[in-house]
Every structure is written in C-alpha cells, then in structure tokens.
Amino acid sequence: MNDCISKRRIYSTDIQAVCKVASATAYRYMMNIKRHLGKQRHQIVTNYEAAEFLGLSVSDFEEMSR
C-alpha cells in the first residue's frame, strides 16, 4: 500500500469517473466489487479496494476520479 495516499470511501460516481461509464453501470460495478470482497450492501468500499479490483494503482485511481 502507498502510505502517501489516505484510505477513503468511494462512491459510484468515483467509479463512473474512472471507468467512463453511465451511473447505472458504475453502480453495478460497485455491487460487483462488494460481492467480490464478500461485503454486504451497507458496507463501504475504499479507494484501495476499488483500485485493486479494477487493476489500477491507488494513485492512478485517485487521479482519474478527480
């Protein structure tokens, strides 16, 4: 993990910005990430978890989600 980048909660809008997809598709991606991680619907997904799932570095994920 990169200690310079803080762990933060992400939303489907972050996935939408990174993947360049529609909001409904980004929400599905978010649900797929939670399913892959064994999380329940109410549990959060962090930027580290999403970046790993998408095959990106955390710094790339953060840069693309801005």
C-alpha positions in Angstrom: 0.0 0.0 0.0 1.1 3.5 -0.7 1.2 5.4 2.6 1.1 8.8 1.0 -2.5 8.3 -0.2 -5.1 8.1 2.6 -7.7 5.5 2.5 -11.2 6.9 1.7 -14.7 5.8 1.0 -15.6 5.8 -2.7 -19.0 6.2 -4.3 -20.4 5.0 -7.6 -19.7 8.5 -9.0 -16.0 7.8 -8.5 -16.3 4.5 -10.4 -18.2 6.4 -13.1 -15.4 9.0 -13.5 -12.6 6.3 -13.6 -14.3 3.9 -15.9 -16.2 6.4 -18.1 -19.5 4.6 -17.8 -23.1 5.5 -17.1 -24.3 5.9 -13.5 -26.3 2.6 -13.6 -23.2 0.7 -14.8 -21.0 2.3 -12.2 -23.5 1.2 -9.5 -23.3 -2.3 -10.9 -19.5 -2.2 -10.8 -19.8 -1.1 -7.1 -22.0 -4.0 -6.3 -19.6 -6.4 -8.1 -16.7 -5.1 -6.1 -18.7 -5.6 -2.8 -19.7 -9.1 -3.9 -16.1 -9.9 -4.8 -14.9 -8.7 -1.4 -17.7 -10.5 0.4 -19.2 -7.3 1.7 -22.8 -6.6 2.4 -24.8 -3.8 0.7 -24.4 -1.4 3.6 -20.6 -1.8 3.9 -18.3 0.8 2.3 -15.7 0.3 -0.4 -12.3 2.0 -0.1 -10.2 3.5 -2.8 -7.6 0.8 -2.2 -10.2 -2.0 -2.7 -11.7 -0.4 -5.9 -8.2 0.2 -7.4 -7.2 -3.4 -6.8 -10.4 -4.7 -8.3 -10.0 -2.5 -11.4 -6.4 -3.4 -11.8 -5.1 0.1 -11.2 -2.7 1.6 -8.7 -4.3 3.7 -6.0 -2.6 6.8 -7.2 -3.9 6.3 -10.7 -7.4 5.6 -9.3 -7.3 8.8 -7.3 -6.0 10.9 -10.2 -8.7 9.6 -12.5 -11.5 10.1 -10.0 -10.9 13.8 -9.6 
